Amino acid sequence: MKIRLAALALAAATLAGCTTTEEANTVIQSRWIGQPAELFFSRYGPPVSEFRTGTGNTIYTWRGGEKTQYIPAQYSTPAEQPVYGKTVTKTTSREKEPGVTVTKTTTSSMGVYVPQQPQMISPARVEELFCEVQITVDATDRIRAIRASNDTTGEGLSLSRCAEVLDAQK
């Protein structure tokens, strides 16, 4: 029981240290709003698309951190169960001294154990990791708004690929 509680506490502490998409957005916004868009693109690469608005702003879509991650299948390992068992009872009597007989009964059990086949919990899969950001830039090339519009989980236990790619982790 203590081991399970310790494992649960460790998992909770690990997840508490992870950055979510909302937390990444807060860091990204505080770092990039007011900065030249060219500075962002020179650091992280060019946008994949742009859209000019009627107000003179440009909305860029930037995508990066693309990676394919293989997740192996997960299996349970069941305990071995006896396939069949046999109980043997043996009774022996012997004369300890003339007129005194001692009876001894011995019971033994035997079972044949066959390893059980593991059960698949989840199949193997491939995940595509990436970060997609919408950046609104005014006519002077200054970033007026920036937000993660499509954010996958990161590598390992990370909750935000954008936090990893855009250096916005806790």
MARLO-892631 format. One record per residue: residue number from 1; x, y, z of N, C-alpha, C in turn. Coordinates in Angstrom, 1 decimal, padded with zeros to 4 digits. Layout:
+-----+--------+--------+--------+--------+--------+--------+--------+--------+--------+
| pos |   n_px |   n_py |   n_pz |  ca_px |  ca_py |  ca_pz |   c_px |   c_py |   c_pz |
+-----+--------+--------+--------+--------+--------+--------+--------+--------+--------+
| NUM |      X |      Y |      Z |      X |      Y |      Z |      X |      Y |      Z |
...
+-----+--------+--------+--------+--------+--------+--------+--------+--------+--------+
% end
This chain:
+-----+--------+--------+--------+--------+--------+--------+--------+--------+--------+
| pos |   n_px |   n_py |   n_pz |  ca_px |  ca_py |  ca_pz |   c_px |   c_py |   c_pz |
+-----+--------+--------+--------+--------+--------+--------+--------+--------+--------+
|   1 |  000.8 | -001.2 |  000.0 |  000.0 |  000.0 |  000.0 |  000.9 |  001.3 |  000.0 |
|   2 |  002.0 |  001.2 |  000.8 |  002.8 |  002.4 |  000.9 |  003.5 |  002.6 | -000.5 |
|   3 |  003.9 |  001.5 | -001.2 |  004.5 |  001.7 | -002.5 |  003.6 |  002.4 | -003.5 |
|   4 |  002.3 |  002.0 | -003.5 |  001.3 |  002.6 | -004.4 |  001.2 |  004.1 | -004.1 |
|   5 |  001.1 |  004.4 | -002.8 |  001.0 |  005.9 | -002.4 |  002.2 |  006.6 | -002.8 |
|   6 |  003.4 |  006.0 | -002.7 |  004.6 |  006.7 | -003.1 |  004.7 |  006.9 | -004.6 |
|   7 |  004.2 |  005.9 | -005.3 |  004.2 |  006.0 | -006.8 |  003.2 |  007.1 | -007.3 |
|   8 |  002.1 |  007.1 | -006.6 |  001.0 |  008.1 | -006.9 |  001.6 |  009.5 | -006.6 |
|   9 |  002.2 |  009.7 | -005.5 |  002.8 |  011.0 | -005.1 |  003.9 |  011.4 | -006.1 |
|  10 |  004.7 |  010.5 | -006.6 |  005.7 |  010.8 | -007.6 |  005.1 |  011.2 | -008.9 |
|  11 |  004.1 |  010.5 | -009.3 |  003.4 |  010.8 | -010.6 |  002.8 |  012.2 | -010.5 |
|  12 |  002.1 |  012.5 | -009.4 |  001.5 |  013.9 | -009.2 |  002.6 |  015.0 | -009.2 |
|  13 |  003.7 |  014.7 | -008.6 |  004.8 |  015.7 | -008.5 |  005.3 |  015.9 | -009.9 |
|  14 |  005.5 |  014.9 | -010.7 |  006.0 |  015.0 | -012.1 |  005.0 |  015.8 | -012.9 |
|  15 |  003.7 |  015.5 | -012.8 |  002.8 |  016.2 | -013.7 |  002.6 |  017.7 | -013.2 |
|  16 |  002.8 |  017.9 | -011.9 |  002.8 |  019.3 | -011.5 |  003.9 |  020.2 | -012.1 |
|  17 |  005.0 |  019.6 | -012.4 |  006.1 |  020.3 | -013.1 |  005.9 |  020.5 | -014.6 |
|  18 |  004.9 |  019.9 | -015.2 |  004.7 |  020.0 | -016.6 |  003.9 |  021.3 | -016.9 |
|  19 |  004.2 |  021.8 | -018.1 |  003.6 |  023.1 | -018.6 |  002.4 |  022.7 | -019.5 |
|  20 |  001.3 |  023.3 | -019.3 |  000.1 |  023.1 | -020.1 |  000.1 |  024.1 | -021.3 |
|  21 | -000.8 |  023.9 | -022.2 | -000.9 |  024.8 | -023.3 | -001.2 |  026.2 | -022.9 |
|  22 | -002.1 |  026.4 | -021.9 | -002.5 |  027.7 | -021.4 | -001.3 |  028.4 | -020.7 |
|  23 | -000.5 |  027.6 | -019.9 |  000.6 |  028.2 | -019.3 |  001.7 |  028.6 | -020.4 |
|  24 |  001.8 |  027.8 | -021.4 |  002.8 |  028.1 | -022.5 |  002.3 |  029.3 | -023.2 |
|  25 |  001.0 |  029.5 | -023.5 |  000.5 |  030.7 | -024.1 |  000.8 |  031.9 | -023.3 |
|  26 |  000.7 |  031.9 | -022.0 |  001.0 |  033.0 | -021.2 |  002.5 |  033.4 | -021.3 |
|  27 |  003.3 |  032.4 | -021.3 |  004.8 |  032.7 | -021.4 |  005.1 |  033.3 | -022.8 |
|  28 |  004.5 |  032.6 | -023.8 |  004.8 |  033.1 | -025.2 |  004.3 |  034.5 | -025.4 |
|  29 |  003.1 |  034.8 | -024.9 |  002.6 |  036.1 | -025.1 |  003.4 |  037.2 | -024.4 |
|  30 |  003.8 |  036.9 | -023.2 |  004.6 |  037.9 | -022.4 |  006.0 |  038.1 | -023.1 |
|  31 |  006.5 |  037.1 | -023.8 |  007.8 |  037.2 | -024.4 |  007.7 |  037.9 | -025.8 |
|  32 |  006.6 |  037.6 | -026.6 |  006.6 |  038.0 | -028.0 |  005.7 |  039.2 | -028.3 |
|  33 |  004.7 |  039.5 | -027.6 |  003.9 |  040.6 | -027.9 |  004.7 |  041.9 | -027.9 |
|  34 |  004.6 |  042.7 | -029.0 |  005.4 |  043.9 | -029.1 |  006.7 |  043.8 | -029.8 |
|  35 |  007.2 |  042.5 | -030.0 |  008.4 |  042.2 | -030.7 |  008.2 |  042.2 | -032.2 |
|  36 |  009.2 |  042.5 | -033.0 |  009.1 |  042.4 | -034.4 |  008.9 |  040.9 | -034.8 |
|  37 |  008.0 |  040.7 | -035.8 |  007.6 |  039.4 | -036.3 |  008.9 |  038.7 | -036.9 |
|  38 |  009.7 |  039.5 | -037.5 |  010.9 |  039.0 | -038.2 |  011.8 |  038.3 | -037.1 |
|  39 |  011.9 |  038.8 | -035.9 |  012.7 |  038.3 | -034.9 |  012.2 |  036.8 | -034.5 |
|  40 |  010.9 |  036.7 | -034.4 |  010.3 |  035.3 | -034.2 |  010.6 |  034.4 | -035.3 |
|  41 |  010.4 |  034.8 | -036.5 |  010.6 |  033.9 | -037.7 |  012.1 |  033.6 | -037.9 |
|  42 |  013.0 |  034.5 | -037.6 |  014.4 |  034.2 | -037.7 |  014.9 |  033.2 | -036.7 |
|  43 |  014.2 |  033.2 | -035.5 |  014.6 |  032.2 | -034.5 |  014.0 |  030.9 | -034.7 |
|  44 |  012.7 |  030.8 | -035.1 |  012.0 |  029.6 | -035.2 |  011.6 |  029.1 | -036.6 |
|  45 |  011.9 |  029.9 | -037.6 |  011.6 |  029.5 | -039.0 |  010.4 |  030.3 | -039.6 |
|  46 |  010.3 |  030.2 | -040.9 |  009.2 |  031.0 | -041.6 |  007.8 |  030.4 | -041.3 |
|  47 |  006.8 |  031.3 | -041.5 |  005.4 |  030.8 | -041.4 |  005.0 |  029.9 | -042.5 |
|  48 |  004.0 |  029.1 | -042.3 |  003.5 |  028.2 | -043.3 |  002.4 |  028.9 | -044.1 |
|  49 |  001.8 |  030.0 | -043.6 |  000.8 |  030.7 | -044.4 |  000.6 |  032.1 | -043.8 |
|  50 |  000.0 |  033.0 | -044.6 | -000.4 |  034.3 | -044.1 | -001.7 |  034.8 | -044.7 |
|  51 | -002.4 |  035.6 | -043.9 | -003.7 |  036.2 | -044.3 | -003.7 |  037.6 | -044.0 |
|  52 | -003.9 |  038.5 | -045.0 | -004.0 |  039.9 | -044.7 | -005.5 |  040.3 | -044.4 |
|  53 | -005.6 |  041.0 | -043.3 | -007.0 |  041.4 | -042.9 | -007.3 |  042.8 | -043.5 |
|  54 | -008.6 |  043.2 | -043.4 | -009.0 |  044.5 | -043.9 | -008.5 |  045.6 | -043.1 |
|  55 | -008.0 |  045.4 | -041.9 | -007.5 |  046.4 | -041.0 | -006.0 |  046.7 | -041.2 |
|  56 | -005.4 |  046.0 | -042.1 | -004.0 |  046.2 | -042.4 | -003.1 |  045.2 | -041.6 |
|  57 | -003.7 |  044.4 | -040.7 | -002.9 |  043.4 | -040.0 | -002.6 |  042.2 | -040.9 |
|  58 | -001.7 |  041.4 | -040.5 | -001.4 |  040.1 | -041.1 | -001.5 |  039.0 | -040.1 |
|  59 | -002.2 |  037.9 | -040.4 | -002.2 |  036.8 | -039.5 | -001.4 |  035.7 | -040.1 |
|  60 | -000.3 |  035.4 | -039.4 |  000.6 |  034.3 | -039.8 |  000.2 |  033.0 | -039.1 |
|  61 |  000.4 |  031.9 | -039.8 |  000.3 |  030.6 | -039.1 |  001.7 |  030.0 | -039.2 |
|  62 |  002.3 |  029.7 | -038.0 |  003.6 |  029.1 | -037.9 |  003.4 |  027.7 | -037.4 |
|  63 |  004.2 |  026.8 | -037.9 |  004.2 |  025.4 | -037.4 |  005.6 |  024.9 | -037.3 |
|  64 |  005.9 |  024.2 | -036.2 |  007.2 |  023.7 | -035.9 |  007.2 |  022.6 | -034.9 |
|  65 |  008.4 |  022.1 | -034.6 |  008.6 |  021.0 | -033.6 |  008.0 |  019.7 | -034.1 |
|  66 |  007.9 |  019.5 | -035.4 |  007.3 |  018.3 | -035.9 |  008.2 |  017.1 | -035.7 |
|  67 |  007.6 |  016.0 | -035.1 |  008.3 |  014.8 | -034.8 |  007.3 |  013.7 | -034.7 |
|  68 |  007.7 |  012.5 | -035.2 |  006.9 |  011.3 | -035.1 |  007.4 |  010.5 | -033.9 |
|  69 |  006.5 |  010.1 | -033.0 |  006.9 |  009.4 | -031.8 |  006.2 |  008.0 | -031.8 |
|  70 |  007.0 |  006.9 | -031.7 |  006.4 |  005.6 | -031.6 |  006.1 |  005.2 | -030.2 |
|  71 |  004.9 |  004.8 | -029.9 |  004.5 |  004.4 | -028.6 |  004.3 |  002.8 | -028.7 |
|  72 |  005.1 |  002.1 | -028.0 |  004.9 |  000.6 | -028.1 |  003.6 |  000.1 | -027.4 |
|  73 |  003.2 | -001.1 | -027.8 |  002.0 | -001.7 | -027.2 |  002.3 | -001.9 | -025.7 |
|  74 |  001.2 | -001.9 | -024.9 |  001.3 | -002.2 | -023.5 |  000.6 | -003.5 | -023.2 |
|  75 |  001.2 | -004.3 | -022.3 |  000.6 | -005.6 | -022.0 |  000.5 | -005.7 | -020.5 |
|  76 | -000.5 | -006.5 | -020.0 | -000.5 | -006.8 | -018.6 |  000.2 | -008.2 | -018.4 |
|  77 |  000.7 | -008.5 | -017.3 |  001.3 | -009.8 | -017.0 |  000.5 | -010.5 | -016.0 |
|  78 | -000.4 | -011.4 | -016.4 | -001.3 | -012.0 | -015.4 | -000.5 | -013.0 | -014.5 |
|  79 | -001.0 | -013.2 | -013.3 | -000.3 | -014.2 | -012.4 | -000.6 | -015.6 | -012.9 |
|  80 |  000.4 | -016.5 | -012.6 |  000.2 | -017.9 | -013.1 | -000.9 | -018.5 | -012.2 |
|  81 | -001.7 | -019.3 | -012.9 | -002.8 | -020.0 | -012.2 | -002.6 | -021.5 | -012.4 |
|  82 | -003.0 | -022.3 | -011.4 | -002.9 | -023.8 | -011.6 | -003.9 | -024.2 | -012.6 |
|  83 | -003.5 | -025.1 | -013.5 | -004.3 | -025.6 | -014.5 | -005.1 | -026.8 | -013.9 |
|  84 | -004.5 | -027.6 | -013.2 | -005.2 | -028.7 | -012.5 | -004.3 | -029.0 | -011.2 |
|  85 | -005.0 | -029.6 | -010.2 | -004.3 | -029.9 | -009.0 | -004.6 | -031.3 | -008.6 |
|  86 | -003.8 | -031.9 | -007.7 | -004.0 | -033.2 | -007.2 | -003.6 | -033.2 | -005.8 |
|  87 | -004.5 | -033.8 | -005.0 | -004.2 | -033.9 | -003.5 | -004.0 | -035.4 | -003.2 |
|  88 | -002.9 | -035.6 | -002.5 | -002.6 | -037.0 | -002.1 | -002.6 | -037.1 | -000.6 |
|  89 | -003.3 | -038.1 | -000.1 | -003.4 | -038.3 |  001.4 | -002.8 | -039.7 |  001.6 |
|  90 | -001.8 | -039.7 |  002.6 | -001.1 | -041.0 |  002.8 | -001.2 | -041.2 |  004.4 |
|  91 | -001.7 | -042.4 |  004.7 | -001.8 | -042.7 |  006.1 | -000.9 | -043.9 |  006.4 |
|  92 | -000.1 | -043.8 |  007.4 |  000.8 | -044.9 |  007.8 |  000.6 | -045.2 |  009.3 |
|  93 |  000.7 | -046.4 |  009.6 |  000.6 | -046.9 |  011.0 |  001.8 | -047.7 |  011.4 |
|  94 |  002.3 | -047.5 |  012.5 |  003.4 | -048.3 |  013.0 |  003.2 | -048.6 |  014.5 |
|  95 |  003.8 | -049.7 |  014.9 |  003.7 | -050.1 |  016.3 |  004.9 | -049.5 |  017.0 |
|  96 |  004.6 | -048.6 |  017.9 |  005.7 | -047.9 |  018.7 |  006.2 | -048.9 |  019.7 |
|  97 |  005.4 | -049.6 |  020.4 |  005.8 | -050.6 |  021.3 |  004.6 | -051.6 |  021.4 |
|  98 |  004.8 | -052.8 |  021.9 |  003.7 | -053.8 |  021.9 |  002.4 | -053.2 |  022.5 |
|  99 |  001.4 | -053.3 |  021.7 |  000.1 | -052.8 |  022.1 | -000.2 | -051.3 |  021.9 |
| 100 |  000.8 | -050.5 |  021.4 |  000.7 | -049.1 |  021.1 |  001.0 | -048.9 |  019.7 |
| 101 | -000.1 | -048.5 |  018.9 |  000.1 | -048.2 |  017.5 |  000.0 | -046.7 |  017.2 |
| 102 |  000.9 | -046.2 |  016.5 |  000.8 | -044.7 |  016.1 |  000.4 | -044.6 |  014.6 |
| 103 | -000.6 | -043.8 |  014.4 | -001.1 | -043.6 |  013.0 | -000.7 | -042.1 |  012.6 |
| 104 | -000.1 | -042.0 |  011.4 |  000.3 | -040.7 |  010.9 | -000.3 | -040.5 |  009.5 |
| 105 | -001.0 | -039.4 |  009.4 | -001.6 | -039.0 |  008.1 | -000.9 | -037.8 |  007.5 |
| 106 | -000.5 | -037.9 |  006.2 |  000.2 | -036.9 |  005.5 | -000.6 | -036.5 |  004.3 |
| 107 | -000.9 | -035.2 |  004.1 | -001.6 | -034.8 |  002.9 | -000.7 | -033.8 |  002.2 |
| 108 | -000.6 | -034.0 |  000.9 |  000.2 | -033.1 |  000.0 | -000.6 | -032.7 | -001.2 |
| 109 | -000.4 | -031.5 | -001.7 | -001.1 | -031.0 | -002.9 |  000.0 | -030.7 | -003.9 |
| 110 | -000.4 | -031.0 | -005.1 |  000.5 | -030.7 | -006.3 | -000.4 | -030.1 | -007.3 |
| 111 |  000.2 | -029.1 | -008.0 | -000.5 | -028.5 | -009.1 |  000.4 | -028.2 | -010.3 |
| 112 | -000.1 | -028.2 | -011.4 |  000.7 | -027.9 | -012.6 |  000.4 | -026.4 | -013.0 |
| 113 |  001.4 | -025.6 | -013.0 |  001.3 | -024.2 | -013.4 |  001.7 | -023.9 | -014.8 |
| 114 |  000.8 | -023.3 | -015.5 |  001.1 | -023.0 | -016.9 |  001.2 | -021.4 | -017.0 |
| 115 |  002.2 | -020.9 | -017.6 |  002.2 | -019.4 | -017.7 |  001.1 | -018.9 | -018.5 |
| 116 |  000.4 | -017.8 | -018.1 | -000.7 | -017.2 | -018.8 | -000.1 | -016.3 | -019.8 |
| 117 | -000.9 | -016.1 | -020.9 | -000.5 | -015.2 | -022.0 | -000.7 | -013.8 | -021.6 |
| 118 |  000.2 | -012.9 | -021.9 | -000.1 | -011.5 | -021.5 | -001.3 | -011.0 | -022.3 |
| 119 | -002.0 | -010.0 | -021.7 | -003.1 | -009.4 | -022.4 | -002.8 | -008.0 | -022.8 |
| 120 | -003.1 | -007.7 | -024.1 | -002.8 | -006.3 | -024.6 | -003.7 | -005.3 | -024.0 |
| 121 | -003.2 | -004.3 | -023.4 | -003.9 | -003.2 | -022.8 | -004.2 | -002.1 | -023.9 |
| 122 | -003.1 | -001.7 | -024.6 | -003.3 | -000.8 | -025.7 | -002.3 | -001.2 | -026.8 |
| 123 | -002.8 | -001.0 | -028.1 | -001.9 | -001.4 | -029.2 | -000.8 | -000.4 | -029.4 |
| 124 |  000.2 | -000.8 | -030.2 |  001.3 |  000.2 | -030.6 |  000.7 |  001.2 | -031.5 |
| 125 |  001.2 |  002.4 | -031.4 |  000.7 |  003.5 | -032.2 |  001.8 |  004.5 | -032.5 |
| 126 |  001.5 |  005.4 | -033.5 |  002.5 |  006.4 | -033.8 |  001.7 |  007.8 | -033.6 |
| 127 |  002.4 |  008.7 | -032.9 |  001.8 |  010.0 | -032.6 |  002.7 |  011.0 | -033.4 |
| 128 |  002.0 |  012.0 | -034.0 |  002.6 |  013.1 | -034.6 |  002.7 |  014.3 | -033.6 |
| 129 |  003.8 |  014.8 | -033.3 |  004.0 |  015.9 | -032.3 |  004.3 |  017.1 | -033.1 |
| 130 |  003.6 |  018.2 | -032.7 |  003.9 |  019.5 | -033.4 |  003.3 |  020.7 | -032.6 |
| 131 |  003.7 |  021.9 | -033.0 |  003.1 |  023.1 | -032.4 |  002.7 |  024.0 | -033.5 |
| 132 |  001.5 |  024.5 | -033.4 |  001.0 |  025.5 | -034.4 |  000.6 |  026.8 | -033.7 |
| 133 |  001.1 |  027.9 | -034.2 |  000.9 |  029.2 | -033.5 |  000.2 |  030.2 | -034.5 |
| 134 | -000.7 |  031.0 | -034.1 | -001.3 |  032.1 | -034.9 | -000.7 |  033.4 | -034.4 |
| 135 | -000.1 |  034.1 | -035.3 |  000.6 |  035.4 | -034.9 | -000.1 |  036.5 | -035.7 |
| 136 | -000.6 |  037.5 | -035.0 | -001.2 |  038.7 | -035.6 | -000.2 |  039.8 | -035.5 |
| 137 |  000.1 |  040.3 | -036.7 |  001.2 |  041.4 | -036.8 |  000.5 |  042.6 | -037.4 |
| 138 |  000.9 |  043.8 | -036.9 |  000.3 |  045.1 | -037.4 |  001.2 |  045.5 | -038.6 |
| 139 |  000.8 |  046.7 | -039.1 |  001.5 |  047.2 | -040.3 |  003.0 |  047.6 | -040.1 |
| 140 |  003.3 |  047.8 | -038.8 |  004.7 |  048.1 | -038.5 |  005.6 |  046.8 | -038.2 |
| 141 |  005.0 |  045.6 | -038.5 |  005.7 |  044.3 | -038.3 |  005.8 |  044.0 | -036.8 |
| 142 |  005.0 |  044.6 | -035.9 |  005.1 |  044.2 | -034.5 |  004.0 |  043.2 | -034.2 |
| 143 |  004.3 |  042.2 | -033.4 |  003.4 |  041.2 | -033.0 |  002.4 |  041.8 | -032.0 |
| 144 |  001.1 |  041.7 | -032.3 |  000.0 |  042.2 | -031.5 | -000.7 |  041.1 | -030.8 |
| 145 | -000.7 |  039.9 | -031.3 | -001.3 |  038.8 | -030.6 | -000.6 |  037.5 | -031.1 |
| 146 | -000.5 |  036.6 | -030.2 |  000.2 |  035.3 | -030.5 | -000.4 |  034.3 | -029.5 |
| 147 | -000.8 |  033.1 | -030.1 | -001.4 |  032.0 | -029.3 | -001.2 |  030.7 | -030.0 |
| 148 | -001.0 |  029.7 | -029.2 | -000.9 |  028.3 | -029.7 | -002.3 |  027.9 | -030.1 |
| 149 | -002.5 |  027.7 | -031.4 | -003.8 |  027.3 | -031.9 | -004.0 |  025.8 | -032.1 |
| 150 | -002.9 |  025.1 | -032.1 | -002.9 |  023.6 | -032.2 | -001.7 |  023.1 | -031.6 |
| 151 | -001.8 |  022.5 | -030.4 | -000.7 |  022.0 | -029.6 | -000.9 |  020.6 | -029.2 |
| 152 |  000.0 |  019.7 | -029.6 | -000.1 |  018.3 | -029.1 |  000.7 |  018.2 | -027.8 |
| 153 |  000.6 |  017.0 | -027.2 |  001.4 |  016.7 | -026.0 |  002.8 |  016.7 | -026.5 |
| 154 |  003.7 |  016.9 | -025.6 |  005.1 |  016.9 | -025.9 |  005.7 |  015.5 | -025.8 |
| 155 |  007.1 |  015.4 | -025.8 |  007.7 |  014.2 | -025.6 |  007.7 |  013.7 | -024.2 |
| 156 |  007.6 |  012.5 | -023.9 |  007.6 |  011.9 | -022.6 |  006.3 |  012.4 | -021.8 |
| 157 |  006.5 |  013.0 | -020.7 |  005.3 |  013.4 | -019.9 |  004.9 |  014.8 | -020.1 |
| 158 |  005.5 |  015.5 | -021.0 |  005.2 |  016.9 | -021.3 |  003.8 |  017.1 | -021.8 |
| 159 |  003.1 |  018.1 | -021.4 |  001.7 |  018.3 | -021.8 |  001.6 |  019.3 | -022.9 |
| 160 |  002.7 |  019.9 | -023.4 |  002.6 |  020.9 | -024.4 |  003.8 |  020.9 | -025.3 |
| 161 |  003.6 |  020.6 | -026.6 |  004.8 |  020.6 | -027.5 |  005.2 |  022.0 | -027.8 |
| 162 |  004.3 |  023.0 | -027.8 |  004.6 |  024.4 | -027.9 |  005.6 |  024.9 | -026.8 |
| 163 |  005.3 |  024.4 | -025.6 |  006.2 |  024.8 | -024.5 |  007.6 |  024.3 | -024.7 |
| 164 |  007.7 |  023.1 | -025.3 |  009.1 |  022.6 | -025.5 |  009.7 |  023.3 | -026.7 |
| 165 |  009.0 |  023.5 | -027.8 |  009.6 |  024.1 | -029.0 |  009.9 |  025.6 | -028.8 |
| 166 |  009.0 |  026.3 | -028.1 |  009.2 |  027.8 | -028.0 |  009.8 |  028.2 | -026.7 |
| 167 |  010.5 |  027.2 | -026.0 |  011.2 |  027.5 | -024.7 |  010.3 |  028.2 | -023.7 |
| 168 |  009.1 |  027.6 | -023.5 |  008.1 |  028.2 | -022.6 |  007.8 |  027.2 | -021.4 |
| 169 |  008.8 |  026.4 | -021.1 |  008.5 |  025.4 | -020.0 |  008.8 |  026.1 | -018.7 |
| 170 |  008.2 |  025.5 | -017.6 |  008.4 |  026.0 | -016.2 |  009.8 |  025.8 | -015.8 |
+-----+--------+--------+--------+--------+--------+--------+--------+--------+--------+
% end
